[in-house]
């Protein structure tokens, strides 16, 4: 069977190699920025030069966690480069990983440190685990890259990981809510149940006589596509600016067509202000937000 493609992530940190080494090798510091590990505990060594074993735990929600064991199998140090190799394994029944190995490499440059990792693993749970791995491996690669960028922001800009986590949570929640509202408003009242009021609003304008239903289907489809954009292009500043402008124009148009809608509960004004506020919050959180795409994810074919 073809060997699974390894996970590779590289970032550049504008800090010296020793600092990057410390913040990634110290278990208490490491667990603060790495999504893959909730707890890392070094086990005592009988001799200074023997491999360092450690226990790790990853919380997966609902009070459950996956635990395993790892071991640093070697460290290579040169004048401008350090390498930390490790292997890991677990027999936890919920783990999708049986065993794996990889390394972290630190390359000192005049402007900072190239920090990269390459690792691979064997899926657990037999054939079922191999099928799940088609989704899990890209997700794990994303989590690794996102963590590396969180680490970069911590050392480069002094943004602690807990703040990056909370800001990211707020950002993704706002994008999801905006997506849900746009999709719902396009699908339910404009496509599935036009008789609930949207049709009357269009008919009241008198602009599209005989084509009101077609117009609603068109508008509904556009709103659904626009809502999906928040799930795919939520990081785009232009998207949120367009959203705020579109909401203002739609709110004005709805008010002109039937001013009595302003008197109903959860009316156009309240919905418009709420959605504009969500985009504004998203824009505030976009600055210095961890981004997996900021890291190199493809193994370079050549080293310069």
C-alpha atoms as a printed R data frame, in Angstrom:
    type eleno elety resid chain resno       x      y       z
1   ATOM     1    CA   UNK     A     1   0.000  0.000   0.000
2   ATOM     2    CA   UNK     A     2   1.229  3.481  -0.822
3   ATOM     3    CA   UNK     A     3   2.775  5.263   2.147
4   ATOM     4    CA   UNK     A     4   0.796  8.206   3.448
5   ATOM     5    CA   UNK     A     5   2.159 11.643   2.671
6   ATOM     6    CA   UNK     A     6   3.919 13.159   5.697
7   ATOM     7    CA   UNK     A     7   2.772 16.399   7.306
8   ATOM     8    CA   UNK     A     8   5.143 19.300   6.761
9   ATOM     9    CA   UNK     A     9   4.857 22.807   8.218
10  ATOM    10    CA   UNK     A    10   7.362 25.645   8.177
11  ATOM    11    CA   UNK     A    11   7.243 29.164   9.547
12  ATOM    12    CA   UNK     A    12   9.718 32.003  10.024
13  ATOM    13    CA   UNK     A    13  10.070 33.603  13.441
14  ATOM    14    CA   UNK     A    14  11.903 36.884  13.866
15  ATOM    15    CA   UNK     A    15  13.627 35.745  17.013
16  ATOM    16    CA   UNK     A    16  16.855 33.989  17.894
17  ATOM    17    CA   UNK     A    17  17.190 30.218  17.713
18  ATOM    18    CA   UNK     A    18  17.661 29.734  21.473
19  ATOM    19    CA   UNK     A    19  14.388 31.504  22.269
20  ATOM    20    CA   UNK     A    20  12.455 29.473  19.683
21  ATOM    21    CA   UNK     A    21  14.052 26.309  21.047
22  ATOM    22    CA   UNK     A    22  13.094 27.137  24.637
23  ATOM    23    CA   UNK     A    23   9.472 28.033  23.890
24  ATOM    24    CA   UNK     A    24   8.962 24.858  21.847
25  ATOM    25    CA   UNK     A    25  10.926 22.383  23.972
26  ATOM    26    CA   UNK     A    26   9.693 23.441  27.417
27  ATOM    27    CA   UNK     A    27   6.511 21.343  27.953
28  ATOM    28    CA   UNK     A    28   4.703 24.061  29.942
29  ATOM    29    CA   UNK     A    29   5.310 26.594  27.171
30  ATOM    30    CA   UNK     A    30   4.726 24.131  24.345
31  ATOM    31    CA   UNK     A    31   1.257 23.071  25.477
32  ATOM    32    CA   UNK     A    32   0.149 26.724  25.522
33  ATOM    33    CA   UNK     A    33   0.344 27.190  21.745
34  ATOM    34    CA   UNK     A    34  -0.007 23.723  20.185
35  ATOM    35    CA   UNK     A    35  -3.591 22.663  19.376
36  ATOM    36    CA   UNK     A    36  -2.504 19.029  19.180
37  ATOM    37    CA   UNK     A    37  -1.635 18.766  22.874
38  ATOM    38    CA   UNK     A    38  -3.535 19.827  25.973
39  ATOM    39    CA   UNK     A    39  -0.965 18.517  28.450
40  ATOM    40    CA   UNK     A    40   2.677 17.441  28.099
41  ATOM    41    CA   UNK     A    41   4.507 15.881  31.030
42  ATOM    42    CA   UNK     A    42   8.183 14.934  30.964
43  ATOM    43    CA   UNK     A    43   9.005 11.698  32.799
44  ATOM    44    CA   UNK     A    44  12.079 11.583  35.049
45  ATOM    45    CA   UNK     A    45  15.253 10.148  33.524
46  ATOM    46    CA   UNK     A    46  17.603  7.724  35.268
47  ATOM    47    CA   UNK     A    47  20.567  9.073  33.276
48  ATOM    48    CA   UNK     A    48  21.101 12.474  31.719
49  ATOM    49    CA   UNK     A    49  21.961 11.130  28.249
50  ATOM    50    CA   UNK     A    50  19.061  8.672  27.907
51  ATOM    51    CA   UNK     A    51  16.047  9.490  25.677
52  ATOM    52    CA   UNK     A    52  13.480 11.822  27.204
53  ATOM    53    CA   UNK     A    53  10.101 10.151  27.530
54  ATOM    54    CA   UNK     A    54   6.917 12.139  27.994
55  ATOM    55    CA   UNK     A    55   3.184 11.683  28.383
56  ATOM    56    CA   UNK     A    56   0.736 13.718  26.342
57  ATOM    57    CA   UNK     A    57  -2.989 14.284  26.514
58  ATOM    58    CA   UNK     A    58  -5.336 15.886  23.994
59  ATOM    59    CA   UNK     A    59  -8.788 17.014  25.051
60  ATOM    60    CA   UNK     A    60 -11.409 16.250  22.394
61  ATOM    61    CA   UNK     A    61 -14.456 17.705  24.129
62  ATOM    62    CA   UNK     A    62 -17.366 16.418  26.212
63  ATOM    63    CA   UNK     A    63 -14.965 15.629  29.052
64  ATOM    64    CA   UNK     A    64 -13.032 13.113  26.946
65  ATOM    65    CA   UNK     A    65  -9.330 13.079  26.109
66  ATOM    66    CA   UNK     A    66  -6.786 10.946  24.275
67  ATOM    67    CA   UNK     A    67  -3.497 10.110  25.966
68  ATOM    68    CA   UNK     A    68  -0.271  8.633  24.689
69  ATOM    69    CA   UNK     A    69   3.467  8.357  25.159
70  ATOM    70    CA   UNK     A    70   6.350  9.955  23.309
71  ATOM    71    CA   UNK     A    71  10.108  9.816  23.342
72  ATOM    72    CA   UNK     A    72  12.821 12.176  22.144
73  ATOM    73    CA   UNK     A    73  15.081  9.799  20.274
74  ATOM    74    CA   UNK     A    74  17.883 12.195  19.454
75  ATOM    75    CA   UNK     A    75  19.069 15.777  19.260
76  ATOM    76    CA   UNK     A    76  21.508 17.024  16.686
77  ATOM    77    CA   UNK     A    77  23.171 20.374  17.271
78  ATOM    78    CA   UNK     A    78  25.331 22.389  14.875
79  ATOM    79    CA   UNK     A    79  26.437 25.987  14.926
80  ATOM    80    CA   UNK     A    80  23.404 27.360  13.056
81  ATOM    81    CA   UNK     A    81  20.995 24.441  13.271
82  ATOM    82    CA   UNK     A    82  19.266 22.222  15.807
83  ATOM    83    CA   UNK     A    83  17.145 19.117  15.255
84  ATOM    84    CA   UNK     A    84  14.900 17.374  17.749
85  ATOM    85    CA   UNK     A    85  13.639 13.942  16.648
86  ATOM    86    CA   UNK     A    86  10.863 12.046  18.355
87  ATOM    87    CA   UNK     A    87   8.505  9.111  18.131
88  ATOM    88    CA   UNK     A    88   5.069  8.691  19.687
89  ATOM    89    CA   UNK     A    89   2.504  5.959  20.190
90  ATOM    90    CA   UNK     A    90  -0.770  5.245  21.950
91  ATOM    91    CA   UNK     A    91  -3.186  2.388  22.548
92  ATOM    92    CA   UNK     A    92  -6.079  4.650  23.476
93  ATOM    93    CA   UNK     A    93  -9.310  3.251  21.932
94  ATOM    94    CA   UNK     A    94 -10.407  6.679  20.628
95  ATOM    95    CA   UNK     A    95  -7.110  7.595  18.989
96  ATOM    96    CA   UNK     A    96  -6.922  7.703  15.197
97  ATOM    97    CA   UNK     A    97  -3.136  7.466  15.437
98  ATOM    98    CA   UNK     A    98  -1.376  4.232  16.403
99  ATOM    99    CA   UNK     A    99   2.250  5.351  16.207
100 ATOM   100    CA   UNK     A   100   4.380  7.884  14.412
101 ATOM   101    CA   UNK     A   101   7.673  9.722  14.262
102 ATOM   102    CA   UNK     A   102   9.137 12.962  13.006
103 ATOM   103    CA   UNK     A   103  11.397 15.869  13.834
104 ATOM   104    CA   UNK     A   104  11.540 19.575  14.550
105 ATOM   105    CA   UNK     A   105  14.277 21.582  12.889
106 ATOM   106    CA   UNK     A   106  15.541 25.040  13.823
107 ATOM   107    CA   UNK     A   107  17.687 26.938  11.334
108 ATOM   108    CA   UNK     A   108  19.350 30.175  12.454
109 ATOM   109    CA   UNK     A   109  19.469 33.043   9.933
110 ATOM   110    CA   UNK     A   110  20.543 36.674  10.079
111 ATOM   111    CA   UNK     A   111  16.910 37.826  10.404
112 ATOM   112    CA   UNK     A   112  15.486 35.121  12.652
113 ATOM   113    CA   UNK     A   113  14.782 31.397  12.823
114 ATOM   114    CA   UNK     A   114  13.264 29.008  10.316
115 ATOM   115    CA   UNK     A   115  11.184 26.638  12.393
116 ATOM   116    CA   UNK     A   116   9.803 23.540  10.694
117 ATOM   117    CA   UNK     A   117   8.421 20.106  11.370
118 ATOM   118    CA   UNK     A   118   7.952 16.950   9.342
119 ATOM   119    CA   UNK     A   119   6.200 13.886  10.748
120 ATOM   120    CA   UNK     A   120   4.184 10.878   9.712
121 ATOM   121    CA   UNK     A   121   2.094  8.266  11.469
122 ATOM   122    CA   UNK     A   122   0.221  5.005  11.012
123 ATOM   123    CA   UNK     A   123  -3.575  5.229  11.422
124 ATOM   124    CA   UNK     A   124  -5.268  3.125  14.079
125 ATOM   125    CA   UNK     A   125  -8.607  1.253  13.868
126 ATOM   126    CA   UNK     A   126  -7.694 -0.802  10.792
127 ATOM   127    CA   UNK     A   127  -9.508 -0.162   7.520
128 ATOM   128    CA   UNK     A   128 -12.039  2.100   9.237
129 ATOM   129    CA   UNK     A   129  -9.201  4.250  10.576
130 ATOM   130    CA   UNK     A   130  -7.616  4.508   7.130
131 ATOM   131    CA   UNK     A   131 -10.888  5.814   5.716
132 ATOM   132    CA   UNK     A   132 -11.242  8.354   8.530
133 ATOM   133    CA   UNK     A   133  -7.638  9.389   7.963
134 ATOM   134    CA   UNK     A   134  -8.611 10.846   4.572
135 ATOM   135    CA   UNK     A   135 -10.289 13.634   6.549
136 ATOM   136    CA   UNK     A   136  -8.230 13.541   9.736
137 ATOM   137    CA   UNK     A   137  -4.781 13.955   8.127
138 ATOM   138    CA   UNK     A   138  -5.599 17.282   6.380
139 ATOM   139    CA   UNK     A   139  -7.255 18.475   9.590
140 ATOM   140    CA   UNK     A   140  -4.181 17.553  11.636
141 ATOM   141    CA   UNK     A   141  -1.971 19.321   9.090
142 ATOM   142    CA   UNK     A   142  -4.148 22.446   9.402
143 ATOM   143    CA   UNK     A   143  -3.989 22.278  13.219
144 ATOM   144    CA   UNK     A   144  -0.198 22.009  13.078
145 ATOM   145    CA   UNK     A   145   0.121 25.015  10.751
146 ATOM   146    CA   UNK     A   146  -2.389 27.067  12.755
147 ATOM   147    CA   UNK     A   147  -0.431 26.293  15.926
148 ATOM   148    CA   UNK     A   148   2.854 27.286  14.296
149 ATOM   149    CA   UNK     A   149   1.412 30.646  13.280
150 ATOM   150    CA   UNK     A   150   0.053 31.142  16.807
151 ATOM   151    CA   UNK     A   151   3.574 30.412  18.067
152 ATOM   152    CA   UNK     A   152   5.028 32.948  15.605
153 ATOM   153    CA   UNK     A   153   2.618 35.661  16.756
154 ATOM   154    CA   UNK     A   154   3.545 34.947  20.372
155 ATOM   155    CA   UNK     A   155   7.275 35.379  19.823
156 ATOM   156    CA   UNK     A   156   7.146 38.048  17.099
157 ATOM   157    CA   UNK     A   157   4.374 40.299  18.400
158 ATOM   158    CA   UNK     A   158   3.894 39.301  22.015
159 ATOM   159    CA   UNK     A   159   0.338 38.009  21.486
160 ATOM   160    CA   UNK     A   160  -0.173 35.187  24.021
161 ATOM   161    CA   UNK     A   161  -1.713 31.984  22.652
162 ATOM   162    CA   UNK     A   162  -4.782 32.156  24.917
163 ATOM   163    CA   UNK     A   163  -5.627 35.530  23.359
164 ATOM   164    CA   UNK     A   164  -5.133 34.165  19.833
165 ATOM   165    CA   UNK     A   165  -7.431 31.237  20.691
166 ATOM   166    CA   UNK     A   166 -10.209 33.450  22.086
167 ATOM   167    CA   UNK     A   167  -9.999 35.974  19.230
168 ATOM   168    CA   UNK     A   168 -10.080 33.167  16.665
169 ATOM   169    CA   UNK     A   169 -13.098 31.612  18.376
170 ATOM   170    CA   UNK     A   170 -14.943 34.943  18.261
171 ATOM   171    CA   UNK     A   171 -13.997 35.448  14.611
172 ATOM   172    CA   UNK     A   172 -15.112 32.016  13.409
173 ATOM   173    CA   UNK     A   173 -18.354 32.218  15.386
174 ATOM   174    CA   UNK     A   174 -19.233 35.589  13.838
175 ATOM   175    CA   UNK     A   175 -18.484 34.282  10.338
176 ATOM   176    CA   UNK     A   176 -20.613 31.187  10.950
177 ATOM   177    CA   UNK     A   177 -23.539 33.264  12.238
178 ATOM   178    CA   UNK     A   178 -23.355 35.623   9.260
179 ATOM   179    CA   UNK     A   179 -23.238 32.645   6.913
180 ATOM   180    CA   UNK     A   180 -26.216 31.011   8.618
181 ATOM   181    CA   UNK     A   181 -28.342 34.177   8.506
182 ATOM   182    CA   UNK     A   182 -27.669 34.876   4.832
183 ATOM   183    CA   UNK     A   183 -28.304 31.253   3.824
184 ATOM   184    CA   UNK     A   184 -31.452 31.065   5.935
185 ATOM   185    CA   UNK     A   185 -32.820 34.350   4.609
186 ATOM   186    CA   UNK     A   186 -32.155 33.220   1.046
187 ATOM   187    CA   UNK     A   187 -33.472 29.672   1.370
188 ATOM   188    CA   UNK     A   188 -36.508 29.870   3.673
189 ATOM   189    CA   UNK     A   189 -38.491 33.067   2.918
190 ATOM   190    CA   UNK     A   190 -37.328 33.563  -0.674
191 ATOM   191    CA   UNK     A   191 -37.224 30.032  -2.092
192 ATOM   192    CA   UNK     A   192 -39.130 27.610   0.135
193 ATOM   193    CA   UNK     A   193 -41.874 29.790   1.653
194 ATOM   194    CA   UNK     A   194 -42.366 32.898  -0.435
195 ATOM   195    CA   UNK     A   195 -45.870 33.435   0.933
196 ATOM   196    CA   UNK     A   196 -44.573 34.377   4.389
197 ATOM   197    CA   UNK     A   197 -44.130 38.044   3.485
198 ATOM   198    CA   UNK     A   198 -41.250 38.406   1.049
199 ATOM   199    CA   UNK     A   199 -43.543 38.099  -1.977
200 ATOM   200    CA   UNK     A   200 -45.828 40.834  -0.670
201 ATOM   201    CA   UNK     A   201 -42.853 43.150  -0.149
202 ATOM   202    CA   UNK     A   202 -41.733 42.726  -3.771
203 ATOM   203    CA   UNK     A   203 -45.278 43.117  -5.078
204 ATOM   204    CA   UNK     A   204 -45.690 46.334  -3.084
205 ATOM   205    CA   UNK     A   205 -42.914 47.988  -5.091
206 ATOM   206    CA   UNK     A   206 -44.786 47.425  -8.364
207 ATOM   207    CA   UNK     A   207 -41.479 47.145 -10.209
208 ATOM   208    CA   UNK     A   208 -41.510 43.496 -11.299
209 ATOM   209    CA   UNK     A   209 -45.116 42.696 -12.150
210 ATOM   210    CA   UNK     A   210 -45.543 39.064 -13.128
211 ATOM   211    CA   UNK     A   211 -41.931 38.173 -12.280
212 ATOM   212    CA   UNK     A   212 -41.971 38.534  -8.506
213 ATOM   213    CA   UNK     A   213 -41.505 34.795  -7.885
214 ATOM   214    CA   UNK     A   214 -38.597 34.567 -10.316
215 ATOM   215    CA   UNK     A   215 -36.963 37.578  -8.699
216 ATOM   216    CA   UNK     A   216 -37.246 36.014  -5.255
217 ATOM   217    CA   UNK     A   217 -35.687 32.760  -6.476
218 ATOM   218    CA   UNK     A   218 -32.818 34.775  -7.956
219 ATOM   219    CA   UNK     A   219 -32.332 36.888  -4.846
220 ATOM   220    CA   UNK     A   220 -32.510 33.796  -2.640
221 ATOM   221    CA   UNK     A   221 -29.832 32.026  -4.657
222 ATOM   222    CA   UNK     A   222 -27.570 35.089  -4.481
223 ATOM   223    CA   UNK     A   223 -28.022 35.307  -0.715
224 ATOM   224    CA   UNK     A   224 -27.182 31.621  -0.279
225 ATOM   225    CA   UNK     A   225 -23.995 32.002  -2.331
226 ATOM   226    CA   UNK     A   226 -23.088 35.139  -0.416
227 ATOM   227    CA   UNK     A   227 -23.610 33.292   2.859
228 ATOM   228    CA   UNK     A   228 -21.301 30.495   1.756
229 ATOM   229    CA   UNK     A   229 -18.599 33.104   1.115
230 ATOM   230    CA   UNK     A   230 -18.315 33.703   4.862
231 ATOM   231    CA   UNK     A   231 -17.350 30.056   5.349
232 ATOM   232    CA   UNK     A   232 -14.787 30.118   2.534
233 ATOM   233    CA   UNK     A   233 -13.522 33.715   2.357
234 ATOM   234    CA   UNK     A   234 -14.331 34.909   5.865
235 ATOM   235    CA   UNK     A   235 -10.847 36.423   6.238
236 ATOM   236    CA   UNK     A   236 -11.469 38.848   3.383
237 ATOM   237    CA   UNK     A   237 -11.855 42.431   4.601
238 ATOM   238    CA   UNK     A   238 -13.615 43.301   1.350
239 ATOM   239    CA   UNK     A   239 -16.272 40.663   2.028
240 ATOM   240    CA   UNK     A   240 -17.225 42.225   5.349
241 ATOM   241    CA   UNK     A   241 -17.222 45.743   3.908
242 ATOM   242    CA   UNK     A   242 -19.492 44.582   1.064
243 ATOM   243    CA   UNK     A   243 -21.683 42.880   3.659
244 ATOM   244    CA   UNK     A   244 -22.164 46.099   5.635
245 ATOM   245    CA   UNK     A   245 -22.913 48.146   2.519
246 ATOM   246    CA   UNK     A   246 -25.338 45.518   1.173
247 ATOM   247    CA   UNK     A   247 -27.158 45.343   4.500
248 ATOM   248    CA   UNK     A   248 -27.603 49.112   4.600
249 ATOM   249    CA   UNK     A   249 -28.970 49.195   1.050
250 ATOM   250    CA   UNK     A   250 -31.314 46.254   1.640
251 ATOM   251    CA   UNK     A   251 -32.507 47.780   4.895
252 ATOM   252    CA   UNK     A   252 -33.301 51.074   3.205
253 ATOM   253    CA   UNK     A   253 -35.058 49.320   0.310
254 ATOM   254    CA   UNK     A   254 -37.192 47.211   2.664
255 ATOM   255    CA   UNK     A   255 -38.149 50.269   4.694
256 ATOM   256    CA   UNK     A   256 -39.158 52.237   1.609
257 ATOM   257    CA   UNK     A   257 -41.279 49.380   0.274
258 ATOM   258    CA   UNK     A   258 -43.155 48.914   3.557
259 ATOM   259    CA   UNK     A   259 -42.394 51.194   6.484
260 ATOM   260    CA   UNK     A   260 -44.684 49.171   8.774
261 ATOM   261    CA   UNK     A   261 -42.082 46.398   8.887
262 ATOM   262    CA   UNK     A   262 -40.174 48.597  11.337
263 ATOM   263    CA   UNK     A   263 -42.944 48.015  13.882
264 ATOM   264    CA   UNK     A   264 -42.678 44.206  13.900
265 ATOM   265    CA   UNK     A   265 -40.550 42.224  16.402
266 ATOM   266    CA   UNK     A   266 -36.993 41.485  15.224
267 ATOM   267    CA   UNK     A   267 -37.532 43.729  12.237
268 ATOM   268    CA   UNK     A   268 -35.256 44.891   9.435
269 ATOM   269    CA   UNK     A   269 -33.541 47.552  11.527
270 ATOM   270    CA   UNK     A   270 -32.602 45.229  14.379
271 ATOM   271    CA   UNK     A   271 -31.427 42.451  12.033
272 ATOM   272    CA   UNK     A   272 -29.406 44.886   9.920
273 ATOM   273    CA   UNK     A   273 -27.672 46.478  12.895
274 ATOM   274    CA   UNK     A   274 -26.890 43.062  14.410
275 ATOM   275    CA   UNK     A   275 -25.359 41.718  11.179
276 ATOM   276    CA   UNK     A   276 -23.353 44.898  10.574
277 ATOM   277    CA   UNK     A   277 -22.078 44.587  14.144
278 ATOM   278    CA   UNK     A   278 -20.953 41.012  13.510
279 ATOM   279    CA   UNK     A   279 -18.955 42.080  10.446
280 ATOM   280    CA   UNK     A   280 -17.447 44.950  12.430
281 ATOM   281    CA   UNK     A   281 -16.371 42.520  15.168
282 ATOM   282    CA   UNK     A   282 -14.861 40.250  12.500
283 ATOM   283    CA   UNK     A   283 -12.865 43.136  11.046
284 ATOM   284    CA   UNK     A   284 -11.539 44.058  14.492
285 ATOM   285    CA   UNK     A   285 -10.362 40.469  15.068
286 ATOM   286    CA   UNK     A   286  -8.779 39.993  11.649
287 ATOM   287    CA   UNK     A   287  -5.596 41.871  12.546
288 ATOM   288    CA   UNK     A   288  -2.819 39.477  13.635
289 ATOM   289    CA   UNK     A   289  -5.145 36.482  13.677
290 ATOM   290    CA   UNK     A   290  -3.434 33.061  13.410
291 ATOM   291    CA   UNK     A   291  -3.644 31.711   9.893
292 ATOM   292    CA   UNK     A   292  -2.572 28.231   8.795
293 ATOM   293    CA   UNK     A   293  -2.121 29.573   5.259
294 ATOM   294    CA   UNK     A   294   0.689 31.823   6.499
295 ATOM   295    CA   UNK     A   295   2.892 28.717   6.888
296 ATOM   296    CA   UNK     A   296   4.610 26.683   4.204
297 ATOM   297    CA   UNK     A   297   2.772 23.357   3.926
298 ATOM   298    CA   UNK     A   298   4.577 21.705   1.028
299 ATOM   299    CA   UNK     A   299   7.941 20.006   1.405
300 ATOM   300    CA   UNK     A   300  10.442 22.120  -0.571
301 ATOM   301    CA   UNK     A   301  12.065 20.222  -3.397
302 ATOM   302    CA   UNK     A   302  15.329 22.070  -2.873
303 ATOM   303    CA   UNK     A   303  17.015 23.871  -0.056
304 ATOM   304    CA   UNK     A   304  18.552 27.183  -0.877
